[in-house]
């Protein structure tokens, strides 16, 4: 995969990710829950 195509793919995925976090409350709540579980499991 060429660098230009890779950058375009990363940009598109970033836009979709941010739009999902901002516009879809269950998606953002799920991501938040996963982050909390990860941090709780690894806290020491």
CNS distance restraints for C-alpha pairs under 8 A (distance, minus, plus):
assign (resid   1 and name CA) (resid   5 and name CA) 6.54 0.50 0.50
assign (resid   1 and name CA) (resid   6 and name CA) 6.49 0.50 0.50
assign (resid   2 and name CA) (resid   6 and name CA) 6.23 0.50 0.50
assign (resid   3 and name CA) (resid   7 and name CA) 6.13 0.50 0.50
assign (resid   4 and name CA) (resid   8 and name CA) 6.24 0.50 0.50
assign (resid   5 and name CA) (resid   9 and name CA) 6.15 0.50 0.50
assign (resid   6 and name CA) (resid  10 and name CA) 6.19 0.50 0.50
assign (resid   7 and name CA) (resid  11 and name CA) 6.08 0.50 0.50
assign (resid   8 and name CA) (resid  12 and name CA) 6.12 0.50 0.50
assign (resid   9 and name CA) (resid  13 and name CA) 6.17 0.50 0.50
assign (resid  10 and name CA) (resid  14 and name CA) 6.06 0.50 0.50
assign (resid  11 and name CA) (resid  15 and name CA) 6.22 0.50 0.50
assign (resid  12 and name CA) (resid  16 and name CA) 6.27 0.50 0.50
assign (resid  13 and name CA) (resid  17 and name CA) 6.02 0.50 0.50
assign (resid  14 and name CA) (resid  18 and name CA) 6.13 0.50 0.50
assign (resid  15 and name CA) (resid  19 and name CA) 6.01 0.50 0.50
assign (resid  16 and name CA) (resid  20 and name CA) 6.01 0.50 0.50
assign (resid  17 and name CA) (resid  21 and name CA) 6.27 0.50 0.50
assign (resid  18 and name CA) (resid  22 and name CA) 6.16 0.50 0.50
assign (resid  19 and name CA) (resid  23 and name CA) 5.74 0.50 0.50
assign (resid  19 and name CA) (resid  24 and name CA) 7.80 0.50 0.50
assign (resid  20 and name CA) (resid  24 and name CA) 5.25 0.50 0.50
assign (resid  20 and name CA) (resid  27 and name CA) 6.57 0.50 0.50
assign (resid  20 and name CA) (resid  28 and name CA) 7.15 0.50 0.50
assign (resid  21 and name CA) (resid  25 and name CA) 7.00 0.50 0.50
assign (resid  21 and name CA) (resid  27 and name CA) 6.28 0.50 0.50
assign (resid  21 and name CA) (resid  28 and name CA) 4.70 0.50 0.50
assign (resid  22 and name CA) (resid  28 and name CA) 7.29 0.50 0.50
assign (resid  24 and name CA) (resid  28 and name CA) 6.48 0.50 0.50
assign (resid  25 and name CA) (resid  29 and name CA) 6.04 0.50 0.50
assign (resid  26 and name CA) (resid  30 and name CA) 6.02 0.50 0.50
assign (resid  27 and name CA) (resid  31 and name CA) 6.25 0.50 0.50
assign (resid  28 and name CA) (resid  32 and name CA) 6.10 0.50 0.50
assign (resid  29 and name CA) (resid  33 and name CA) 6.11 0.50 0.50
assign (resid  30 and name CA) (resid  34 and name CA) 6.23 0.50 0.50
assign (resid  31 and name CA) (resid  35 and name CA) 6.24 0.50 0.50
assign (resid  32 and name CA) (resid  36 and name CA) 6.19 0.50 0.50
assign (resid  33 and name CA) (resid  37 and name CA) 6.16 0.50 0.50
assign (resid  34 and name CA) (resid  38 and name CA) 6.11 0.50 0.50
assign (resid  35 and name CA) (resid  39 and name CA) 6.12 0.50 0.50
assign (resid  36 and name CA) (resid  40 and name CA) 5.96 0.50 0.50
assign (resid  37 and name CA) (resid  41 and name CA) 6.03 0.50 0.50
assign (resid  38 and name CA) (resid  42 and name CA) 6.23 0.50 0.50
assign (resid  39 and name CA) (resid  43 and name CA) 5.85 0.50 0.50
